[in-house]
């Protein structure tokens, strides 16, 4: 199944609904990946406003 990124929180998923923010606003057009394991300890997660562990797109278009 094709990976898609949520337009709201940028979480990468293969489902039709974002498991993080529960929206169906997903895009096929995204660039780069961030894998966040410990968001509370990660400086990158703080800069990217990520609060939950997961795989995130750096940029989501469309």
Residue, then its C-alpha position, 0 to 999 in steps of 0.5 A: x500500500x502507498x504511503x501518504x502523509x497527513x496534511x495536518x500533523x505530517x504523520x506518514x501512514x498507509x491507512x485512509x485515516x490519520x491515526x494521530x489526528x483522525x482526519x482523512x486529509x492525506x497527501x501522496x505528495x510529500x518529501x523527506x522523513x523524520x523518525x521520532x522515537x522520544x519526542x520529549x527528548x528530541x530537539x528536532x521534534x520540538x522544532x517540528x512541533x511533534x509530540x507523539x512518536x512516529x514517522x513524519x514527513x518533512x514537507x507535505x504538498x497538495 
